[in-house]
């Protein structure tokens, strides 16, 4: 499957409420979303696994990539395409050493030197932000690196870089202009009255998917 990271829709059941998260994601996938990431910091391991199984089945219907945030074990058990880990999770090098062939591992950083380290460790792509600020990660406060900060990471590595943080249909093109392979979106999709419309608008900024990695 090509590594199409033009848009990663990240789940947030609280923001999507009162709608069912599966209904929201189905709209996104029908509109062409190429990837979904399950993120639920409050779920138990069993609950997260159950969600992952349901989302894996849904994403398969649309040939979309499916990632699980943080939990490598849940990602493997549910048959996900990959996992996305942060700086406080299991190191990417350790995950790569035991991951099956073709398993995708994303890492997060807004620092070019760290991005190079993650590339050497075996990352498949880098999530970079917060580009335009964020309301879904309270620990980041008002932090924003802007498109200049994004471009510094893009220029430092050969991996695809996915911009995250405050991404909307209106500013996705700015991330594309800075060299991002795609964007990861939470609020702009989860809170939208018409999630599919947001997906289509974002994808207009990324008309071509990055080729699959060798």
HELIX and SHEET records of a PDB file:
HELIX    1   1 UNK A   13  UNK A   16  1                                   4    
HELIX    2   2 UNK A   21  UNK A   30  1                                  10    
HELIX    3   3 UNK A   45  UNK A   61  1                                  17    
HELIX    4   4 UNK A   72  UNK A   78  1                                   7    
HELIX    5   5 UNK A   92  UNK A   98  1                                   7    
HELIX    6   6 UNK A  112  UNK A  121  1                                  10    
HELIX    7   7 UNK A  138  UNK A  140  5                                   3    
HELIX    8   8 UNK A  146  UNK A  156  1                                  11    
HELIX    9   9 UNK A  172  UNK A  177  1                                   6    
HELIX   10  10 UNK A  187  UNK A  190  1                                   4    
HELIX   11  11 UNK A  195  UNK A  203  1                                   9    
SHEET    1   A 9 UNK A   7  UNK A  10  0                                        
SHEET    2   A 9 UNK A  35  UNK A  38  1                                        
SHEET    3   A 9 UNK A  65  UNK A  69  1                                        
SHEET    4   A 9 UNK A  82  UNK A  85  1                                        
SHEET    5   A 9 UNK A 104  UNK A 108  1                                        
SHEET    6   A 9 UNK A 125  UNK A 128  1                                        
SHEET    7   A 9 UNK A 160  UNK A 164  1                                        
SHEET    8   A 9 UNK A 182  UNK A 185  1                                        
SHEET    9   A 9 UNK A   7  UNK A  10  1                                        
END                                                                             
